[in-house]
């Protein structure tokens, strides 16, 4: 039997009405709903109403129900079946309320016709903390924040921008003002993980049953902030090189941690490269440009040199940053390119599926003739 030494309520883990209905509709007896809180090689660490267990994906699910690009990740709710003490079989993933994804980083395949793969960073998150540090310009690039925002809006989660290391910045209000200009309506929190100043501002997002994930470059202080919220040095932290202000990858895997106040956080490795995935909601990120574009003379205005372009007029008048428009165009281009690649991949998969069906039908007909 699964060890029964911990008794967290499922609701405290985020098991809401949506997930309860999804699990109940399966009608599977002898199973348990569980949440993935970590991964070790080829098995997952899951937490359920009776405690912790190690879970391995069942052979049937692995080969028939879970394609290569759809695998469980930290934060997922899954259905498990116990086999012995502390060991279980993971049979399926329950529907995700939110999914934070990006295109697989690195590699030349995405440029030369290879497969475009999705990497799910975290699942079923309510809030995404976009962490920047105020100790260097590298860690406070507005264009990167815009890219993170597009990622978060697309995930179905709510973004919160966290400006860390206020103790090392002589003019915090100036940086806050800069961020406010590109993150319209997004909450901004300023704090110092080292001195603990402002840490309590995060508590409103870390209530019982809610899950948050921290995103940002290595060295911005994600693990330090989580340690401050936990009230103990649970996660390893590293120094930032003074030569280039780059941080070491002290977090090498994703894991879900429960906080004393009842909320949960997912720590993630630093992401230097943020390739958009899916139909990212750049409209939400660049709402000001979209609103201006409505008044352009031409409906299909590219905002380059067309007459009557209100967007270019705003740049000339200084009410819109030229670099922001450039980033908007760049991200639109990425999404269009990715959509074509994904549609091409879907068509190929459909073609291969019908090819297999045709081969099977021919084999059946051959067997009947014999």
C-alpha positions in Angstrom: 0.0 0.0 0.0 1.0 3.6 -0.5 2.6 5.1 2.6 0.0 7.0 4.6 2.2 9.2 6.8 1.1 12.6 5.3 -2.5 13.8 5.0 -2.7 16.9 2.9 -6.2 17.8 1.8 -6.5 17.6 -2.0 -8.0 21.1 -2.0 -4.8 22.4 -0.5 -2.9 21.0 -3.4 -5.2 22.8 -5.9 -7.7 20.0 -6.6 -10.6 22.3 -7.5 -14.1 21.6 -8.9 -12.9 21.5 -12.5 -10.4 18.7 -11.6 -12.8 16.8 -9.4 -15.4 16.6 -12.2 -12.7 15.5 -14.7 -11.5 12.7 -12.4 -15.1 11.6 -11.4 -16.1 11.4 -15.1 -13.4 8.7 -15.6 -15.1 6.2 -13.3 -11.8 4.5 -12.6 -11.8 2.3 -9.5 -8.7 1.6 -7.5 -7.0 4.8 -8.5 -6.1 8.1 -6.9 -5.7 11.7 -8.1 -2.3 13.0 -7.4 -0.1 16.0 -8.3 3.4 15.8 -9.7 5.8 17.7 -7.4 9.1 16.6 -8.9 10.8 14.3 -11.4 13.8 12.0 -11.0 15.1 10.4 -14.2 12.3 8.2 -15.6 9.9 8.5 -12.7 7.9 11.2 -11.0 7.3 12.2 -7.4 3.6 12.6 -6.8 1.7 13.9 -3.8 -1.8 12.7 -2.9 -4.2 12.4 0.0 -2.1 9.6 1.6 1.4 11.1 1.1 4.2 10.9 -1.4 4.9 8.2 -3.9 7.1 7.5 -6.9 5.2 7.0 -10.1 6.2 5.5 -13.4 4.2 5.9 -16.6 2.3 2.8 -17.6 3.4 1.1 -20.8 -0.1 1.5 -22.3 -0.2 5.2 -21.6 3.4 5.7 -22.8 3.0 4.1 -26.2 -0.7 4.7 -27.0 -2.0 7.8 -25.1 1.0 10.1 -24.6 2.7 11.4 -27.7 6.4 12.3 -27.4 5.6 16.0 -27.0 2.8 15.4 -24.4 4.4 14.2 -21.2 3.6 14.9 -17.6 5.3 17.8 -16.0 5.6 19.4 -12.6 2.2 20.8 -11.5 0.2 18.3 -13.5 -2.7 16.4 -11.9 -2.5 12.7 -12.8 -4.4 9.5 -12.2 -2.2 6.8 -10.4 -2.7 3.2 -9.4 -0.8 1.9 -6.4 1.2 -1.3 -6.8 3.2 -1.4 -3.5 4.6 0.7 -0.7 5.6 4.1 -2.1 5.4 3.0 -5.7 2.6 3.6 -8.2 1.7 3.5 -11.9 0.8 6.8 -13.6 -2.1 6.0 -16.0 -3.1 9.4 -17.4 -2.9 13.2 -17.1 -6.0 15.1 -16.1 -7.0 18.1 -18.2 -4.8 21.2 -17.5 -6.4 24.5 -16.4 -3.3 26.3 -17.6 -0.1 25.4 -19.4 3.1 27.4 -19.5 4.9 26.4 -22.7 7.7 27.5 -24.9 9.3 26.2 -28.1 12.3 23.9 -27.2 15.3 26.1 -26.8 18.5 25.7 -28.8 19.3 23.5 -31.8 19.3 24.2 -35.5 16.2 22.1 -36.3 13.7 25.0 -35.9 15.5 26.9 -38.6 16.1 24.2 -41.2 12.9 22.3 -41.4 13.2 20.0 -38.4 10.4 19.3 -35.9 9.0 22.1 -33.9 8.7 20.8 -30.3 6.8 22.1 -27.3 8.3 22.2 -23.9 5.8 22.5 -21.1 7.5 24.5 -18.3 4.8 24.1 -15.7 1.1 23.1 -15.5 -1.9 24.3 -13.6 -0.4 27.5 -12.4 -2.5 30.5 -11.2 0.2 33.2 -11.1 3.5 33.6 -12.9 6.1 35.8 -11.2 8.4 37.3 -13.9 11.5 38.0 -11.9 14.0 40.7 -12.9 16.9 42.1 -10.8 17.8 45.7 -10.5 21.6 45.2 -10.2 22.3 45.3 -13.9 20.8 46.5 -17.2 21.1 42.9 -18.6 18.6 41.7 -16.1 16.2 44.6 -16.7 15.6 44.4 -20.4 12.1 45.6 -21.3 12.0 43.6 -24.5 12.5 40.4 -22.5 9.7 41.3 -20.1 7.4 41.8 -23.1 8.3 38.3 -24.3 7.7 36.8 -20.9 4.3 38.5 -20.8 3.3 37.0 -24.1 4.2 33.6 -22.8 2.2 34.1 -19.6 -1.0 35.4 -21.3 -0.9 32.5 -23.7 -0.7 30.1 -20.7 -3.9 31.2 -19.2 -2.2 32.4 -16.0 -1.9 35.9 -14.5 1.5 37.6 -14.6 3.1 39.6 -11.8 6.4 41.4 -12.4 8.9 41.1 -9.5 11.8 43.6 -9.4 14.3 42.0 -7.0 17.5 43.5 -5.4 16.1 46.9 -4.6 18.9 47.1 -2.0 21.3 47.4 -4.9 19.4 50.0 -7.0 19.7 53.8 -6.3 16.5 54.7 -8.3 13.8 52.0 -8.0 10.9 54.3 -8.9 12.5 55.1 -12.3 12.7 51.4 -13.2 9.1 50.8 -12.0 8.0 53.6 -14.3 9.8 52.0 -17.2 8.1 48.7 -16.6 4.7 50.3 -16.2 4.9 51.7 -19.7 5.1 48.2 -21.3 3.2 46.1 -18.8 -0.2 47.9 -18.8 -2.3 46.9 -15.8 0.2 44.1 -14.7 1.0 44.2 -10.9 4.6 45.2 -10.1 6.2 44.1 -6.8 9.5 45.5 -5.6 11.5 43.6 -3.0 14.9 42.3 -1.8 15.2 38.6 -1.2 18.4 39.2 0.8 17.1 41.8 3.2 13.5 40.4 3.1 12.1 43.9 2.3 8.8 43.6 0.4 8.7 39.8 0.6 5.3 39.9 2.2 3.9 41.6 -0.9 3.9 38.1 -2.6 1.6 36.5 0.0 -1.6 37.8 -1.6 -0.8 35.6 -4.6 0.3 32.6 -2.5 -2.9 31.7 -0.7 -4.0 28.1 0.1 -4.7 26.0 -3.0 -3.0 28.5 -5.4 0.1 27.7 -7.4 2.7 30.2 -8.6 5.8 29.7 -10.8 8.9 31.9 -11.0 10.4 32.7 -14.4 13.6 34.7 -15.1 17.2 34.5 -16.0 19.7 32.7 -13.8 21.0 35.1 -11.1 17.9 37.2 -10.8 17.2 35.7 -7.4 14.3 33.3 -8.0 15.6 30.6 -5.5 16.4 33.3 -3.0 12.9 34.7 -3.1 11.4 31.2 -2.7 13.7 30.5 0.3 12.5 33.8 1.8 8.9 32.8 1.3 9.6 29.3 2.8 11.4 30.8 5.8 14.3 28.5 5.3 17.2 27.9 2.9 15.6 25.0 1.1 16.9 25.8 -2.4 20.5 26.2 -3.4 21.6 29.7 -4.4 24.7 30.9 -6.2 26.7 34.1 -6.6 26.4 36.3 -9.7 29.6 37.0 -11.6 30.5 40.7 -11.4 32.2 40.7 -14.8 29.0 40.2 -16.7 26.3 39.8 -14.0 25.4 36.3 -15.2 24.1 33.9 -12.7 25.0 30.2 -12.3 22.3 27.6 -13.0 21.8 26.7 -9.3 18.3 25.3 -10.2 18.7 22.4 -12.5 15.2 20.9 -12.4 11.6 22.0 -11.8 9.9 21.1 -8.5 6.8 22.1 -6.6 7.1 23.3 -3.0 4.4 23.9 -0.4 4.6 27.2 1.5 3.8 27.6 5.2 0.9 29.9 4.3 -0.7 27.2 2.2 0.3 28.2 -1.3 2.6 26.4 -3.7 5.5 27.5 -5.8 7.3 25.9 -8.8 11.0 26.8 -9.1 12.4 26.6 -12.7 15.9 26.8 -14.2 16.8 30.1 -15.7 15.7 30.6 -19.3 18.1 32.6 -21.4 16.2 31.8 -24.6 12.4 32.3 -24.8 11.0 30.9 -28.0 7.3 31.5 -28.2 5.0 28.5 -28.5 1.4 28.3 -29.9 -0.9 31.2 -30.6 0.7 33.4 -28.0 -1.5 36.2 -26.8 0.7 39.1 -28.0 -2.5 41.2 -28.3 -2.7 41.4 -24.5 1.0 42.3 -24.2 0.9 45.0 -26.9 -2.6 46.3 -26.3 -1.5 49.9 -26.7 -0.2 49.2 -30.2 -3.3 47.2 -31.2 -5.5 50.1 -30.0 -3.6 52.6 -32.0 -3.7 50.4 -35.1 -7.5 50.4 -35.2 -7.3 54.1 -36.3 -4.8 53.6 -39.1 -6.0 54.6 -42.5 -5.6 51.1 -43.9 -6.9 48.0 -42.2 -3.9 45.9 -43.2 -1.4 48.6 -42.3 2.1 47.2 -41.5 3.2 50.3 -39.6 6.2 50.8 -41.8 5.7 53.7 -44.2 2.0 53.7 -45.1 0.2 57.1 -45.2 -2.2 57.7 -42.3 -0.4 55.3 -40.0 -1.3 56.3 -36.4 1.3 53.9 -34.9 4.2 55.7 -36.7 2.7 59.0 -35.8 2.8 58.0 -32.1 6.5 57.1 -32.6 7.2 60.5 -34.2 5.4 62.3 -31.4 7.3 60.3 -28.8 4.3 58.6 -27.2 5.3 55.1 -28.4 8.8 53.6 -28.1 10.3 52.5 -31.5 11.9 49.5 -29.9 8.6 48.3 -28.5 7.1 48.4 -32.0 10.1 46.5 -33.3 9.6 43.8 -30.7 5.9 43.6 -31.5 6.7 43.0 -35.2 9.4 40.4 -34.3 7.0 38.4 -32.1 4.2 38.6 -34.7 6.6 37.1 -37.2 7.6 34.3 -34.8 4.0 33.4 -34.2 3.2 33.3 -37.9 6.2 31.2 -38.6 5.5 28.8 -35.8 1.8 28.5 -36.9 2.9 27.4 -40.3 5.4 24.9 -38.8 2.8 23.4 -36.5 0.2 23.2 -39.2 2.8 21.4 -41.4 3.5 19.0 -38.6 -0.2 18.3 -38.0 -0.7 17.6 -41.7 2.3 15.2 -41.7 1.0 13.3 -38.7 -2.4 13.0 -40.3 -0.9 11.7 -43.5 1.2 9.1 -41.6 -1.9 8.0 -39.6 -3.9 7.3 -42.7 -1.0 5.6 -44.3 -0.9 3.1 -41.4 -4.6 2.6 -41.6 -4.3 1.9 -45.3 -1.5 -0.6 -44.7 -3.6 -2.3 -42.0 -6.6 -2.6 -44.3 -4.5 -4.1 -47.1 -3.0 -6.6 -44.7 -6.5 -7.6 -43.4 -7.7 -8.0 -47.1 -4.7 -10.1 -47.9 -5.2 -12.4 -44.9 -8.9 -12.8 -45.9 -8.0 -13.8 -49.4 -5.5 -16.4 -48.2 
